[in-house]
Amino acid sequence: MTGPFPKDTMTASDPATSSAPHGAAPRAGALGHLRVLDLSRVLAGPWCTQNLADMGADVIKIEKPGEGDDTRHWGPPFFADAAGTPTEHACYFAACNRNKRSVTVDMATPEGQELIRELARQSDVLVENFKTGGLARYGLDYESLRNLNPRLIYCSVTGFGQTGPYAQRAGYDLLVQAMSGLMSITGRADSEPGGGPLRVGVAVIDLFTGMYATSAILSALEARHHTGRGQHIDMALLDVAMAVLANQGTGYLNSGSVPGRQGNTHPSVVPYQDFPTADGNMLLAIGNDGQFARFCAAAGVDWAKDTRFATNAGRVTHREILVPLMAAITRTRPTADWINLLEDKAVPCGPINHIGQAFDDPQVQHRGLRVEQERYPGAQPPAGEHINRVVTTASPMRLSDTPPTLRHAPPALGQHTEQVLREHLGVDAQRMAALRAKGVV
């Protein structure tokens, strides 16, 4: 970390490396009393455990020696070294592994399995995303570990769940976006240029699954306060994808009407889409009749008095008439002029940014959504380690008393192996050397 963080952003918990906002004393996060054993890879599971880590939990990430999480190699883009030369380290990994400690253990070995069991015995939560039943052969499944630690909350993340005809299938975000119907409502209509199903621009089902898993784990922790027992959580990407169809899914279930793709327009609200301007495009998100009336007054038109357009239901019915009329008006001013005109009239209007413009936005900067950390704060990186400075997007969770904390940058592979095994399992230098010689760690 490079210094104090702005107001309303993540705080630093190590006074030796950085300070909390406004000189306040560093605070442990809301989950600072918890230990999480992270056996997950790629995105859904790591997104969940990063949420827990940001809120203060001690997350120990178990990775395969010499290889690590798949996303360490998913590039480009790759991190650059001090000379600006791309390395073999992918940026993807950094997106979902902040605040964790990386420990390399080969769970295919009996010694590695025993190390993980010892860590599980001391943990509150375990998160894994192996194929259904995949950890049973290592003695690391829920039933095995529950006998060692009845308080353990064990969260399994799979494509299709622990039961059902697809339980043994591997599941990936893109596959589930297609199977759930999400791609059928994403993209332009087949009748338009460029029409056809599209995936969402990020792995949104993985991310939603990570968020639902976080909520489920917090619920299980609350239940444990009353029962004293842990439990098994069965999270499936397909289940989550069906749930987040939200109004589109509920609309189908109650009307029998299958929704289709319609680009950036909304099936139930008009005008709620992009519009051309004199120098590009803007987004109007007019969600009620009052906003529409204020837009009309600002634009100098009397459409709010037209019975076809006065109500949202009327605007939806007559969208094919209204939208071209609005487009002709919006083309008369640049995007910035429209934003300035409508901002003080409470009419939702904004630019359509690329990601660089979004991070340069003054509101994004004020909220401190860019955070910079060092893997080896105050120390020289080990020989051969080319990556020290890592920039990520801050947690959006804002708690007044126990905000998210910054403790560890996304770690190098195995960066904390000796520290964790020494501190938590009492592994001395002699045993560590033996484990390394056998390739266990």
Number of C-alpha atoms within 10 A of each C-alpha: 24 13 13 16 22 17 13 17 25 28 27 27 21 17 10 9 17 20 20 23 18 10 8 9 13 17 18 22 23 19 17 17 11 18 21 25 23 27 21 24 24 18 26 30 28 29 25 26 34 24 24 27 31 29 26 26 25 22 25 24 28 24 24 19 18 13 12 20 22 15 18 20 17 16 14 13 14 17 22 16 16 11 7 8 10 15 14 17 22 19 21 20 22 20 18 24 29 28 25 27 26 25 25 23 26 19 22 12 15 12 17 19 18 15 20 20 19 17 20 23 17 19 20 21 25 25 24 21 23 17 19 21 14 13 16 12 9 16 17 20 18 23 13 14 21 20 11 15 19 16 21 27 27 26 25 26 27 26 27 25 22 19 11 8 9 12 17 17 13 13 19 17 23 18 15 22 24 15 14 19 19 25 20 21 20 20 21 20 17 14 9 11 8 10 15 18 19 17 18 15 6 10 15 18 26 29 21 19 28 25 19 17 27 20 15 17 24 16 11 22 22 12 14 16 10 8 11 12 16 21 19 16 18 17 24 25 27 23 16 23 23 18 14 16 15 10 12 18 19 12 14 12 11 8 8 10 11 13 14 19 21 19 17 14 16 14 14 14 17 27 23 19 17 19 21 19 21 14 12 13 18 22 20 21 20 22 16 14 17 15 18 23 21 17 24 16 14 14 15 10 13 13 18 19 12 10 10 18 23 17 19 20 15 15 22 19 15 14 19 10 13 18 17 12 12 17 14 12 17 19 16 14 14 16 24 15 13 20 18 12 15 19 13 9 13 12 22 17 23 19 17 14 13 8 9 8 12 14 16 12 12 11 11 13 14 13 16 20 20 18 19 17 22 21 20 19 17 10 8 10 14 10 6 6 10 18 18 20 18 19 17 18 15 20 20 15 14 13 14 8 10 17 23 29 27 27 25 22 25 27 24 20 21 22 17 18 20 17 16 17 17 15 10 11 13 11 17 12 11 8 12 17 13 12 16 12 10 11 16 21 25
